[in-house]
Amino acid sequence: MAGETGVVLLQVRNHHTAEAGTPRMDDAELNHYVGYFKNAYGEQAVCVFDRASRRGTLYLGDAGWERGHVVIDGIAPNLVLHEPEVLWLRACWQAASRQ
């Protein structure tokens, strides 16, 4: 059964304070992979991978939504992540980059 084009597939509420900024992610481009994660403490993360440029960006509510962090080969070198976040980010990278 085919789905309806343009219908919201996933809607997520921001659980971070106003100081974290406002998340602005849109997967309107078909060649973007978007992954969502919420840890046991309610901290949220979004991974965006642009398949055309092969660039990954990680957005974290607790690190300020509006600042993207570079992802290289499934690793965010400028961030300290807990093990569940590391595993999730690697899984996103593998799914998005088709490796």
MISEDO-618587 format. One record per residue: residue number from 1; residue in one letter; x, y, z of N, C-alpha, C, CB in turn. Coordinates in Angstrom, 2 decimals. Glycine has a CB too. Layout:
<rs>
<r lumkol="NUM" loza="a" n_east="X" n_north="Y" n_up="Z" ca_east="X" ca_north="Y" ca_up="Z" c_east="X" c_north="Y" c_up="Z" cb_east="X" cb_north="Y" cb_up="Z"/>
...
</rs>
This chain:
<rs>
<r lumkol="1" loza="m" n_east="0.84" n_north="-1.18" n_up="0.00" ca_east="0.00" ca_north="0.00" ca_up="0.00" c_east="0.89" c_north="1.24" c_up="0.00" cb_east="-0.96" cb_north="0.00" cb_up="1.22"/>
<r lumkol="2" loza="a" n_east="0.72" n_north="2.09" n_up="-0.94" ca_east="1.55" ca_north="3.29" ca_up="-1.06" c_east="1.11" c_north="4.35" c_up="-0.07" cb_east="1.48" cb_north="3.84" cb_up="-2.49"/>
<r lumkol="3" loza="g" n_east="2.10" n_north="5.06" n_up="0.48" ca_east="1.81" ca_north="6.14" ca_up="1.42" c_east="1.51" c_north="7.43" c_up="0.68" cb_east="2.98" cb_north="6.35" cb_up="2.38"/>
<r lumkol="4" loza="e" n_east="0.95" n_north="8.36" n_up="1.40" ca_east="0.62" ca_north="9.65" ca_up="0.83" c_east="1.85" c_north="10.55" c_up="0.86" cb_east="-0.57" cb_north="10.30" cb_up="1.58"/>
<r lumkol="5" loza="t" n_east="2.22" n_north="11.15" n_up="-0.24" ca_east="3.39" ca_north="12.01" ca_up="-0.33" c_east="3.16" c_north="13.31" c_up="0.44" cb_east="3.72" cb_north="12.32" cb_up="-1.81"/>
<r lumkol="6" loza="g" n_east="4.17" n_north="13.73" n_up="1.19" ca_east="4.10" ca_north="15.00" ca_up="1.90" c_east="3.46" c_north="14.94" c_up="3.27" cb_east="3.37" cb_north="15.97" cb_up="1.08"/>
<r lumkol="7" loza="v" n_east="2.98" n_north="13.79" n_up="3.67" ca_east="2.36" ca_north="13.64" ca_up="4.98" c_east="3.47" c_north="13.54" c_up="6.03" cb_east="1.42" cb_north="12.40" cb_up="5.03"/>
<r lumkol="8" loza="v" n_east="3.28" n_north="14.19" n_up="7.16" ca_east="4.27" ca_north="14.13" ca_up="8.24" c_east="4.39" c_north="12.69" c_up="8.70" cb_east="3.88" cb_north="15.06" cb_up="9.42"/>
<r lumkol="9" loza="l" n_east="5.62" n_north="12.18" n_up="8.69" ca_east="5.88" ca_north="10.81" ca_up="9.08" c_east="6.27" c_north="10.72" c_up="10.55" cb_east="6.98" cb_north="10.20" cb_up="8.22"/>
<r lumkol="10" loza="l" n_east="7.02" n_north="11.70" n_up="11.01" ca_east="7.49" ca_north="11.71" ca_up="12.39" c_east="7.48" c_north="13.13" c_up="12.88" cb_east="8.90" cb_north="11.08" cb_up="12.51"/>
<r lumkol="11" loza="q" n_east="6.88" n_north="13.34" n_up="14.04" ca_east="6.87" ca_north="14.66" ca_up="14.64" c_east="7.38" c_north="14.50" c_up="16.07" cb_east="5.44" cb_north="15.31" cb_up="14.60"/>
<r lumkol="12" loza="v" n_east="8.38" n_north="15.29" n_up="16.44" ca_east="9.03" ca_north="15.16" ca_up="17.73" c_east="8.99" c_north="16.49" c_up="18.46" cb_east="10.49" cb_north="14.67" cb_up="17.56"/>
<r lumkol="13" loza="r" n_east="8.63" n_north="16.47" n_up="19.72" ca_east="8.63" ca_north="17.69" ca_up="20.54" c_east="10.02" c_north="17.94" c_up="21.11" cb_east="7.58" cb_north="17.58" cb_up="21.69"/>
<r lumkol="14" loza="n" n_east="10.39" n_north="19.21" n_up="21.17" ca_east="11.65" ca_north="19.62" ca_up="21.75" c_east="11.54" c_north="19.58" c_up="23.26" cb_east="12.06" cb_north="21.04" cb_up="21.26"/>
<r lumkol="15" loza="h" n_east="12.39" n_north="18.80" n_up="23.93" ca_east="12.36" ca_north="18.68" ca_up="25.39" c_east="13.40" c_north="19.55" c_up="26.08" cb_east="12.56" cb_north="17.24" cb_up="25.79"/>
<r lumkol="16" loza="h" n_east="14.14" n_north="20.36" n_up="25.32" ca_east="15.19" ca_north="21.18" ca_up="25.90" c_east="14.67" c_north="22.59" c_up="26.19" cb_east="16.40" cb_north="21.25" cb_up="24.95"/>
<r lumkol="17" loza="t" n_east="15.39" n_north="23.33" n_up="27.01" ca_east="14.99" ca_north="24.68" ca_up="27.38" c_east="15.13" c_north="25.63" c_up="26.19" cb_east="15.83" cb_north="25.19" cb_up="28.56"/>
<r lumkol="18" loza="a" n_east="14.54" n_north="26.79" n_up="26.33" ca_east="14.59" ca_north="27.79" ca_up="25.26" c_east="16.03" c_north="28.20" c_up="24.94" cb_east="13.78" cb_north="29.03" cb_up="25.65"/>
<r lumkol="19" loza="e" n_east="16.92" n_north="28.14" n_up="25.95" ca_east="18.32" ca_north="28.51" ca_up="25.74" c_east="19.02" c_north="27.59" c_up="24.74" cb_east="19.06" cb_north="28.49" cb_up="27.06"/>
<r lumkol="20" loza="a" n_east="18.49" n_north="26.39" n_up="24.54" ca_east="19.08" ca_north="25.43" ca_up="23.59" c_east="18.83" c_north="25.85" c_up="22.15" cb_east="18.53" cb_north="24.03" cb_up="23.83"/>
<r lumkol="21" loza="g" n_east="17.94" n_north="26.81" n_up="21.94" ca_east="17.62" ca_north="27.24" ca_up="20.59" c_east="16.45" c_north="26.44" c_up="20.03" cb_east="18.84" cb_north="27.10" cb_up="19.68"/>
<r lumkol="22" loza="t" n_east="16.17" n_north="26.70" n_up="18.78" ca_east="15.07" ca_north="26.03" ca_up="18.10" c_east="15.60" c_north="25.13" c_up="17.01" cb_east="14.08" cb_north="27.06" cb_up="17.51"/>
<r lumkol="23" loza="p" n_east="15.28" n_north="23.84" n_up="17.07" ca_east="15.77" ca_north="22.94" ca_up="16.02" c_east="15.13" c_north="23.27" c_up="14.69" cb_east="15.50" cb_north="21.48" cb_up="16.39"/>
<r lumkol="24" loza="r" n_east="15.94" n_north="23.22" n_up="13.64" ca_east="15.47" ca_north="23.48" ca_up="12.27" c_east="15.99" c_north="22.40" c_up="11.35" cb_east="15.93" cb_north="24.89" cb_up="11.77"/>
<r lumkol="25" loza="m" n_east="15.35" n_north="21.25" n_up="11.37" ca_east="15.77" ca_north="20.17" ca_up="10.49" c_east="14.61" c_north="19.84" c_up="9.55" cb_east="16.21" cb_north="18.90" cb_up="11.31"/>
<r lumkol="26" loza="d" n_east="14.95" n_north="19.61" n_up="8.32" ca_east="13.93" ca_north="19.27" ca_up="7.33" c_east="14.54" c_north="18.29" c_up="6.36" cb_east="13.40" cb_north="20.54" cb_up="6.60"/>
<r lumkol="27" loza="d" n_east="13.89" n_north="17.16" n_up="6.21" ca_east="14.41" ca_north="16.13" ca_up="5.30" c_east="13.75" c_north="16.22" c_up="3.93" cb_east="14.20" cb_north="14.73" cb_up="5.90"/>
<r lumkol="28" loza="a" n_east="13.36" n_north="17.44" n_up="3.53" ca_east="12.65" ca_north="17.61" ca_up="2.27" c_east="13.44" c_north="17.10" c_up="1.07" cb_east="12.31" cb_north="19.07" cb_up="2.06"/>
<r lumkol="29" loza="e" n_east="14.75" n_north="17.17" n_up="1.17" ca_east="15.59" ca_north="16.64" ca_up="0.10" c_east="15.60" c_north="15.12" c_up="0.19" cb_east="17.03" cb_north="17.22" cb_up="0.18"/>
<r lumkol="30" loza="l" n_east="15.31" n_north="14.46" n_up="-0.89" ca_east="15.24" ca_north="13.00" ca_up="-0.89" c_east="16.60" c_north="12.35" c_up="-0.62" cb_east="14.71" cb_north="12.50" cb_up="-2.20"/>
<r lumkol="31" loza="n" n_east="17.68" n_north="13.08" n_up="-0.85" ca_east="18.99" ca_north="12.50" ca_up="-0.63" c_east="19.55" c_north="12.83" c_up="0.75" cb_east="19.95" cb_north="12.97" cb_up="-1.71"/>
<r lumkol="32" loza="h" n_east="18.68" n_north="13.24" n_up="1.67" ca_east="19.07" ca_north="13.46" ca_up="3.06" c_east="18.56" c_north="12.31" c_up="3.91" cb_east="18.54" cb_north="14.81" cb_up="3.59"/>
<r lumkol="33" loza="y" n_east="19.44" n_north="11.81" n_up="4.76" ca_east="19.05" ca_north="10.82" ca_up="5.76" c_east="18.90" c_north="11.57" c_up="7.07" cb_east="20.10" cb_north="9.63" cb_up="5.87"/>
<r lumkol="34" loza="v" n_east="17.83" n_north="11.33" n_up="7.81" ca_east="17.61" ca_north="11.97" ca_up="9.09" c_east="17.34" c_north="10.89" c_up="10.13" cb_east="16.43" cb_north="12.98" cb_up="9.03"/>
<r lumkol="35" loza="g" n_east="18.13" n_north="10.90" n_up="11.21" ca_east="17.96" ca_north="9.95" ca_up="12.30" c_east="17.71" c_north="10.71" c_up="13.60" cb_east="19.19" cb_north="9.04" cb_up="12.44"/>
<r lumkol="36" loza="y" n_east="16.83" n_north="10.17" n_up="14.45" ca_east="16.46" ca_north="10.81" ca_up="15.71" c_east="16.82" c_north="9.90" c_up="16.87" cb_east="14.95" cb_north="11.15" cb_up="15.74"/>
<r lumkol="37" loza="f" n_east="17.27" n_north="10.50" n_up="17.97" ca_east="17.64" ca_north="9.74" ca_up="19.17" c_east="17.25" c_north="10.53" c_up="20.41" cb_east="19.16" cb_north="9.43" cb_up="19.18"/>
<r lumkol="38" loza="k" n_east="16.74" n_north="9.84" n_up="21.43" ca_east="16.49" ca_north="10.44" ca_up="22.73" c_east="17.03" c_north="9.48" c_up="23.78" cb_east="14.96" cb_north="10.74" cb_up="22.96"/>
<r lumkol="39" loza="n" n_east="17.96" n_north="9.97" n_up="24.61" ca_east="18.57" ca_north="9.08" ca_up="25.59" c_east="17.70" c_north="8.94" c_up="26.84" cb_east="19.95" cb_north="9.60" cb_up="25.97"/>
<r lumkol="40" loza="a" n_east="18.17" n_north="8.19" n_up="27.81" ca_east="17.41" ca_north="7.90" ca_up="29.03" c_east="17.13" c_north="9.16" c_up="29.85" cb_east="18.16" cb_north="6.90" cb_up="29.88"/>
<r lumkol="41" loza="y" n_east="17.88" n_north="10.23" n_up="29.61" ca_east="17.70" ca_north="11.48" ca_up="30.35" c_east="16.82" c_north="12.48" c_up="29.60" cb_east="19.05" cb_north="12.11" cb_up="30.64"/>
<r lumkol="42" loza="g" n_east="16.33" n_north="12.08" n_up="28.45" ca_east="15.47" ca_north="12.96" ca_up="27.65" c_east="16.23" c_north="13.88" c_up="26.72" cb_east="14.62" cb_north="13.76" cb_up="28.54"/>
<r lumkol="43" loza="e" n_east="17.56" n_north="13.75" n_up="26.67" ca_east="18.36" ca_north="14.59" ca_up="25.77" c_east="18.18" c_north="14.07" c_up="24.35" cb_east="19.86" cb_north="14.59" cb_up="26.18"/>
<r lumkol="44" loza="q" n_east="17.94" n_north="15.00" n_up="23.43" ca_east="17.62" ca_north="14.63" ca_up="22.06" c_east="18.77" c_north="14.93" c_up="21.11" cb_east="16.37" cb_north="15.36" cb_up="21.60"/>
<r lumkol="45" loza="a" n_east="18.83" n_north="14.15" n_up="20.04" ca_east="19.84" ca_north="14.34" ca_up="19.01" c_east="19.24" c_north="14.02" c_up="17.65" cb_east="21.09" cb_north="13.45" cb_up="19.28"/>
<r lumkol="46" loza="v" n_east="19.71" n_north="14.73" n_up="16.64" ca_east="19.29" ca_north="14.47" ca_up="15.26" c_east="20.54" c_north="14.40" c_up="14.40" cb_east="18.30" cb_north="15.59" cb_up="14.74"/>
<r lumkol="47" loza="c" n_east="20.65" n_north="13.35" n_up="13.61" ca_east="21.75" ca_north="13.17" ca_up="12.68" c_east="21.21" c_north="13.42" c_up="11.27" cb_east="22.39" cb_north="11.72" cb_up="12.80"/>
<r lumkol="48" loza="v" n_east="21.88" n_north="14.28" n_up="10.53" ca_east="21.50" ca_north="14.56" ca_up="9.15" c_east="22.69" c_north="14.23" c_up="8.26" cb_east="21.05" cb_north="16.06" cb_up="8.96"/>
<r lumkol="49" loza="f" n_east="22.46" n_north="13.38" n_up="7.28" ca_east="23.51" ca_north="13.00" ca_up="6.34" c_east="23.05" c_north="13.37" c_up="4.94" cb_east="23.85" cb_north="11.48" cb_up="6.44"/>
<r lumkol="50" loza="d" n_east="23.84" n_north="14.18" n_up="4.27" ca_east="23.56" ca_north="14.58" ca_up="2.89" c_east="24.28" c_north="13.61" c_up="1.97" cb_east="24.00" cb_north="16.08" cb_up="2.62"/>
<r lumkol="51" loza="r" n_east="23.53" n_north="12.76" n_up="1.31" ca_east="24.14" ca_north="11.74" ca_up="0.46" c_east="24.86" c_north="12.34" c_up="-0.74" cb_east="23.08" cb_north="10.76" cb_up="-0.03"/>
<r lumkol="52" loza="a" n_east="24.40" n_north="13.49" n_up="-1.23" ca_east="25.04" ca_north="14.11" ca_up="-2.39" c_east="26.45" c_north="14.60" c_up="-2.05" cb_east="24.19" cb_north="15.29" cb_up="-2.91"/>
<r lumkol="53" loza="s" n_east="26.59" n_north="15.26" n_up="-0.90" ca_east="27.90" ca_north="15.79" ca_up="-0.51" c_east="28.66" c_north="14.82" c_up="0.40" cb_east="27.72" cb_north="17.13" cb_up="0.20"/>
<r lumkol="54" loza="r" n_east="27.97" n_north="13.77" n_up="0.87" ca_east="28.54" ca_north="12.78" ca_up="1.79" c_east="29.01" c_north="13.44" c_up="3.08" cb_east="29.71" cb_north="12.04" cb_up="1.11"/>
<r lumkol="55" loza="r" n_east="28.24" n_north="14.43" n_up="3.55" ca_east="28.56" ca_north="15.15" ca_up="4.78" c_east="27.52" c_north="14.84" c_up="5.84" cb_east="28.63" cb_north="16.66" cb_up="4.54"/>
<r lumkol="56" loza="g" n_east="28.01" n_north="14.61" n_up="7.04" ca_east="27.13" ca_north="14.34" ca_up="8.17" c_east="27.19" c_north="15.47" c_up="9.18" cb_east="27.49" cb_north="13.03" cb_up="8.83"/>
<r lumkol="57" loza="t" n_east="26.04" n_north="15.77" n_up="9.77" ca_east="25.94" ca_north="16.80" ca_up="10.79" c_east="25.10" c_north="16.26" c_up="11.95" cb_east="25.31" cb_north="18.11" cb_up="10.22"/>
<r lumkol="58" loza="l" n_east="25.56" n_north="16.51" n_up="13.16" ca_east="24.85" ca_north="16.07" ca_up="14.36" c_east="24.37" c_north="17.30" c_up="15.11" cb_east="25.77" cb_north="15.18" cb_up="15.26"/>
<r lumkol="59" loza="y" n_east="23.07" n_north="17.31" n_up="15.43" ca_east="22.47" ca_north="18.38" ca_up="16.23" c_east="22.05" c_north="17.79" c_up="17.56" cb_east="21.26" cb_north="19.04" cb_up="15.48"/>
<r lumkol="60" loza="l" n_east="22.41" n_north="18.49" n_up="18.65" ca_east="22.08" ca_north="18.02" ca_up="19.99" c_east="21.38" c_north="19.14" c_up="20.76" cb_east="23.34" cb_north="17.55" cb_up="20.74"/>
<r lumkol="61" loza="g" n_east="20.26" n_north="18.83" n_up="21.36" ca_east="19.55" ca_north="19.83" ca_up="22.14" c_east="20.37" c_north="20.34" c_up="23.31" cb_east="18.26" cb_north="19.28" cb_up="22.64"/>
<r lumkol="62" loza="d" n_east="21.11" n_north="19.46" n_up="23.96" ca_east="21.89" ca_north="19.89" ca_up="25.12" c_east="23.19" c_north="20.59" c_up="24.73" cb_east="22.19" cb_north="18.71" cb_up="26.00"/>
<r lumkol="63" loza="a" n_east="23.50" n_north="20.65" n_up="23.44" ca_east="24.68" ca_north="21.37" ca_up="22.96" c_east="24.28" c_north="22.55" c_up="22.07" cb_east="25.62" cb_north="20.42" cb_up="22.18"/>
<r lumkol="64" loza="g" n_east="22.99" n_north="22.91" n_up="22.09" ca_east="22.48" ca_north="24.00" ca_up="21.27" c_east="22.02" c_north="23.50" c_up="19.91" cb_east="23.54" cb_north="25.09" cb_up="21.10"/>
<r lumkol="65" loza="w" n_east="20.73" n_north="23.46" n_up="19.70" ca_east="20.17" ca_north="22.92" ca_up="18.46" c_east="20.71" c_north="23.59" c_up="17.22" cb_east="18.68" cb_north="23.05" cb_up="18.48"/>
<r lumkol="66" loza="e" n_east="20.96" n_north="24.89" n_up="17.32" ca_east="21.27" ca_north="25.66" ca_up="16.12" c_east="22.70" c_north="25.49" c_up="15.63" cb_east="21.01" cb_north="27.11" cb_up="16.37"/>
<r lumkol="67" loza="r" n_east="23.52" n_north="24.83" n_up="16.42" ca_east="24.91" ca_north="24.59" ca_up="16.01" c_east="25.08" c_north="23.13" c_up="15.62" cb_east="25.91" cb_north="24.97" cb_up="17.14"/>
<r lumkol="68" loza="g" n_east="25.36" n_north="22.89" n_up="14.36" ca_east="25.61" ca_north="21.54" ca_up="13.90" c_east="27.05" c_north="21.13" c_up="14.15" cb_east="25.29" cb_north="21.42" cb_up="12.42"/>
<r lumkol="69" loza="h" n_east="27.26" n_north="19.86" n_up="14.45" ca_east="28.59" ca_north="19.32" ca_up="14.71" c_east="28.93" c_north="18.33" c_up="13.60" cb_east="28.67" cb_north="18.64" cb_up="16.12"/>
<r lumkol="70" loza="v" n_east="30.11" n_north="18.46" n_up="13.04" ca_east="30.53" ca_north="17.62" ca_up="11.94" c_east="30.61" c_north="16.15" c_up="12.38" cb_east="31.88" cb_north="18.09" cb_up="11.39"/>
<r lumkol="71" loza="v" n_east="30.21" n_north="15.26" n_up="11.47" ca_east="30.33" ca_north="13.82" ca_up="11.69" c_east="31.21" c_north="13.27" c_up="10.58" cb_east="28.91" cb_north="13.11" cb_up="11.70"/>
<r lumkol="72" loza="i" n_east="32.26" n_north="12.55" n_up="10.97" ca_east="33.20" ca_north="11.97" ca_up="10.02" c_east="33.26" c_north="10.47" c_up="10.25" cb_east="34.61" cb_north="12.61" cb_up="10.16"/>
<r lumkol="73" loza="d" n_east="32.92" n_north="9.71" n_up="9.25" ca_east="32.93" ca_north="8.24" ca_up="9.35" c_east="32.18" c_north="7.73" c_up="10.58" cb_east="34.38" cb_north="7.74" cb_up="9.38"/>
<r lumkol="74" loza="g" n_east="31.07" n_north="8.36" n_up="10.90" ca_east="30.23" ca_north="7.91" ca_up="12.01" c_east="30.69" c_north="8.38" c_up="13.38" cb_east="30.18" cb_north="6.45" cb_up="12.02"/>
<r lumkol="75" loza="i" n_east="31.63" n_north="9.32" n_up="13.41" ca_east="32.16" ca_north="9.83" ca_up="14.68" c_east="32.03" c_north="11.35" c_up="14.69" cb_east="33.65" cb_north="9.39" cb_up="14.88"/>
<r lumkol="76" loza="a" n_east="31.64" n_north="11.90" n_up="15.84" ca_east="31.59" ca_north="13.35" ca_up="16.04" c_east="32.83" c_north="13.73" c_up="16.86" cb_east="30.25" cb_north="13.81" cb_up="16.76"/>
<r lumkol="77" loza="p" n_east="33.94" n_north="14.06" n_up="16.19" ca_east="35.22" ca_north="14.24" ca_up="16.89" c_east="35.25" c_north="15.38" c_up="17.90" cb_east="36.28" cb_north="14.46" cb_up="15.90"/>
<r lumkol="78" loza="n" n_east="34.37" n_north="16.35" n_up="17.77" ca_east="34.40" ca_north="17.50" ca_up="18.68" c_east="33.45" c_north="17.36" c_up="19.86" cb_east="34.05" cb_north="18.75" cb_up="17.92"/>
<r lumkol="79" loza="l" n_east="32.86" n_north="16.19" n_up="20.03" ca_east="31.89" ca_north="15.98" ca_up="21.11" c_east="32.25" c_north="14.77" c_up="21.95" cb_east="30.49" cb_north="15.82" cb_up="20.54"/>
<r lumkol="80" loza="v" n_east="31.86" n_north="14.81" n_up="23.21" ca_east="31.97" ca_north="13.65" ca_up="24.09" c_east="30.56" c_north="13.07" c_up="24.19" cb_east="32.57" cb_north="14.03" cb_up="25.52"/>
<r lumkol="81" loza="l" n_east="30.39" n_north="11.87" n_up="23.67" ca_east="29.09" ca_north="11.21" ca_up="23.67" c_east="29.14" c_north="9.97" c_up="24.55" cb_east="28.66" cb_north="10.83" cb_up="22.24"/>
<r lumkol="82" loza="h" n_east="27.98" n_north="9.64" n_up="25.12" ca_east="27.87" ca_north="8.41" ca_up="25.89" c_east="27.73" c_north="7.23" c_up="24.93" cb_east="26.66" cb_north="8.47" cb_up="26.87"/>
<r lumkol="83" loza="e" n_east="28.01" n_north="6.04" n_up="25.41" ca_east="28.04" ca_north="4.86" ca_up="24.55" c_east="26.76" c_north="4.67" c_up="23.72" cb_east="28.27" cb_north="3.64" cb_up="25.39"/>
<r lumkol="84" loza="p" n_east="25.55" n_north="4.80" n_up="24.30" ca_east="24.35" ca_north="4.63" ca_up="23.46" c_east="24.29" c_north="5.63" c_up="22.31" cb_east="23.10" cb_north="4.76" cb_up="24.31"/>
<r lumkol="85" loza="e" n_east="24.74" n_north="6.87" n_up="22.56" ca_east="24.76" ca_north="7.89" ca_up="21.51" c_east="25.78" c_north="7.55" c_up="20.43" cb_east="25.05" cb_north="9.27" cb_up="22.10"/>
<r lumkol="86" loza="v" n_east="26.93" n_north="7.05" n_up="20.84" ca_east="27.98" ca_north="6.64" ca_up="19.90" c_east="27.46" c_north="5.52" c_up="19.00" cb_east="29.26" cb_north="6.19" cb_up="20.65"/>
<r lumkol="87" loza="l" n_east="26.83" n_north="4.52" n_up="19.60" ca_east="26.31" ca_north="3.38" ca_up="18.83" c_east="25.23" c_north="3.83" c_up="17.86" cb_east="25.77" cb_north="2.31" cb_up="19.76"/>
<r lumkol="88" loza="w" n_east="24.33" n_north="4.69" n_up="18.32" ca_east="23.26" ca_north="5.21" ca_up="17.46" c_east="23.86" c_north="5.99" c_up="16.28" cb_east="22.30" cb_north="6.11" cb_up="18.27"/>
<r lumkol="89" loza="l" n_east="24.84" n_north="6.86" n_up="16.57" ca_east="25.44" ca_north="7.67" ca_up="15.51" c_east="26.13" c_north="6.80" c_up="14.46" cb_east="26.43" cb_north="8.67" cb_up="16.10"/>
<r lumkol="90" loza="r" n_east="26.82" n_north="5.78" n_up="14.91" ca_east="27.46" ca_north="4.84" ca_up="13.96" c_east="26.43" c_north="4.12" c_up="13.10" cb_east="28.32" cb_north="3.81" cb_up="14.72"/>
<r lumkol="91" loza="a" n_east="25.33" n_north="3.72" n_up="13.73" ca_east="24.26" ca_north="3.04" ca_up="12.97" c_east="23.66" c_north="3.99" c_up="11.94" cb_east="23.16" cb_north="2.52" cb_up="13.93"/>
<r lumkol="92" loza="c" n_east="23.45" n_north="5.24" n_up="12.32" ca_east="22.94" ca_north="6.24" ca_up="11.37" c_east="23.89" c_north="6.38" c_up="10.19" cb_east="22.75" cb_north="7.61" cb_up="12.06"/>
<r lumkol="93" loza="w" n_east="25.18" n_north="6.49" n_up="10.49" ca_east="26.18" ca_north="6.67" ca_up="9.44" c_east="26.17" c_north="5.50" c_up="8.47" cb_east="27.58" cb_north="6.82" cb_up="10.05"/>
<r lumkol="94" loza="q" n_east="26.12" n_north="4.29" n_up="9.01" ca_east="26.11" ca_north="3.10" ca_up="8.16" c_east="24.87" c_north="3.04" c_up="7.29" cb_east="26.21" cb_north="1.83" cb_up="9.00"/>
<r lumkol="95" loza="a" n_east="23.72" n_north="3.35" n_up="7.87" ca_east="22.47" ca_north="3.34" ca_up="7.10" c_east="22.46" c_north="4.42" c_up="6.04" cb_east="21.27" cb_north="3.50" cb_up="8.02"/>
<r lumkol="96" loza="a" n_east="22.94" n_north="5.62" n_up="6.40" ca_east="22.89" ca_north="6.76" ca_up="5.50" c_east="23.91" c_north="6.66" c_up="4.38" cb_east="23.11" cb_north="8.02" cb_up="6.26"/>
<r lumkol="97" loza="s" n_east="25.11" n_north="6.23" n_up="4.71" ca_east="26.17" ca_north="6.20" ca_up="3.70" c_east="26.20" c_north="4.88" c_up="2.94" cb_east="27.52" cb_north="6.43" cb_up="4.36"/>
<r lumkol="98" loza="r" n_east="25.33" n_north="3.97" n_up="3.33" ca_east="25.20" ca_north="2.66" ca_up="2.68" c_east="26.49" c_north="1.87" c_up="2.76" cb_east="24.78" cb_north="2.83" cb_up="1.22"/>
<r lumkol="99" loza="q" n_east="27.16" n_north="1.97" n_up="3.91" ca_east="28.41" ca_north="1.23" ca_up="4.12" c_east="28.14" c_north="0.01" c_up="4.98" cb_east="29.49" cb_north="2.12" cb_up="4.78"/>
</rs>
